[in-house]
Amino acid sequence: MATETPGQIGPYRVQEQTGREGGTVLYRCLEPHGRPVVVQLLPALLAEDAKAYERFRTEAAALARADHPNILRILGTGQEGERPYLVLEDFQGKPLSEVLRSRQLNTAEAFAVMKAICRGLAHAHQHGVVHRHIWPNVVRVSPDLAQVKLGDFGFSRLDALAMTGTLSTGALSLGAFHYLAPEQTDGRPVDHRADLYSAGVIFQEMLTCRPPGGKIALPSQVNSALLPETDVVVLKCLARNPMERYATAIDLLAAIEKLEESMRVRLLSELRTITQPGSRSKALLWGVIALVVVALVVAGIVLMR
C-alpha cells in the first residue's frame, strides 16, 4: 500500500517522491529559499541505536566537508519523527541499474564508470567512511555517463549487526544482497574492502551484461575484446578472504588503469600488423576505406540534389 507523500520534511517543502528502496524514500524538495534538493528519508531502525545514529551523523558531516565529484553531495542531516534523513544535492541523473537494464555498456563506458566508482570510494574511505551497500541502484549517472556519483551513504550506518535483519525489515532488497561481500552475510568484521568486493561485482556485471547470482562469468570469455588480465582484476575483487582483495580503492583504480593501458598497447599492435606493407590485411583495409569514401561521395551527391 502506497504511503501518502508528506507536504513537509523538516524545513524542506516536498515536491514529489522520486524513489523508494526498502525502508528508504527519496523526495525532491525545495529549501526555504527555493533551492531544489533531495531528501533521503532513512529507516527508523537507524535511530533506535544511539551509537549507530551518532556514527551516522559523524560520517555524514565528514562527507559533507569532503566534497568530491564522484560522491552525491551531502548538504545536511535531520530527523522527521522517528526517521533520520539526509539532504542531498539534486543531481539530475538516473541509477546505473536502469542503464544496465536498458542496454549493454561498451568497454570504454564500463571502465570509465568503474574508475569513477573507485575514486568516490577512495575519497570516502580516506575520510573514514565505509559505504557497505554498493550496488547499481546507489550509483547515479548522467545520460552520457560523463558524471558518476555514489549515493545512499545513509545505509553505511546500518552496521553488520543490523544487516542481519535488513531482509526481513525491508531495509535491504533481495537484489542488493547479491552485491554484499561474504563477510557481510557471514557476520564477520567489515571494513572498506567490503566496498571493493561490491564494486568488483558491478564491474563484472558491466563487462559481461550478466547480473550477479549463480556461476561467475569471466569477462574475457564473454567479450573477446578483453584481455585475460581483466579476469584477474575481477577475481581479485571477488576473493572471499578480504585480505586477498586489493588493499585500497586506489590500488584497484591503478590496476584498472594499467589494464586499460595494456588494452591500448594490444590494439595499437594489431593496427600496426594490419597496416604492414604487402599484407593481405592492408589490402582489405584499403578496400574498406575506398568503399566508405565512395559511399560518402554518393551521399553528398544525393544531398546536393
VENPE-V897517 format. One record per pair of residues at least 12 apart in sequence whose C-alpha atoms are under 7 Angstrom apart, sorted by the first residue. I is the first residue (numbers start at 1). J is the second residue. Records with the same first field share a line. If there is no record, write none. Layout:
# VENPE-V897517
I: J ; J
This chain:
# VENPE-V897517
5: 17
9: 80
10: 80
11: 31 ; 32
12: 29 ; 30 ; 31 ; 32
13: 29 ; 30 ; 31
14: 27 ; 28 ; 29 ; 30
15: 28 ; 29
16: 28
22: 170 ; 171 ; 172 ; 173
23: 42 ; 43 ; 170 ; 171
24: 40 ; 41 ; 42 ; 43
25: 40 ; 41 ; 42
26: 38 ; 39 ; 40 ; 41
27: 39 ; 40
36: 90
37: 87 ; 88 ; 89 ; 90
38: 87 ; 88 ; 89 ; 90
39: 85 ; 86 ; 87 ; 88
40: 85 ; 86 ; 87
41: 83 ; 84 ; 85 ; 86
42: 83 ; 84 ; 85
43: 83 ; 171
44: 82 ; 83 ; 84
46: 158
47: 82 ; 83 ; 84
52: 157
55: 157
56: 154 ; 157
59: 129
60: 74
62: 127
63: 124
69: 149
70: 116 ; 117 ; 119 ; 120 ; 148 ; 149 ; 150
71: 120 ; 149 ; 150 ; 151
72: 88 ; 89 ; 149 ; 150 ; 151
73: 88 ; 89
74: 86 ; 87 ; 88 ; 89
75: 87 ; 88 ; 89
92: 142
93: 140 ; 141 ; 142 ; 143
94: 140 ; 141 ; 142
95: 136 ; 137 ; 138 ; 139 ; 140 ; 141
96: 136 ; 137 ; 139 ; 140 ; 141
97: 136 ; 137
104: 209
105: 206
107: 207
110: 206 ; 207
113: 148
114: 203
115: 253
116: 148
118: 249 ; 250 ; 253
120: 150
121: 249
122: 249 ; 250
125: 192
130: 156 ; 191 ; 192
131: 153 ; 156 ; 195
132: 156 ; 194 ; 195
133: 155 ; 156
134: 195 ; 198 ; 199
135: 176 ; 179 ; 198 ; 202
136: 202
138: 150 ; 151 ; 152
139: 151
160: 184 ; 187
178: 212 ; 213
179: 198 ; 201
180: 198
181: 194 ; 197 ; 198
182: 240
193: 242
196: 237 ; 249
197: 237 ; 238
200: 234 ; 237 ; 238
204: 219 ; 234
207: 219
208: 222
218: 231
219: 231
227: 263
230: 259
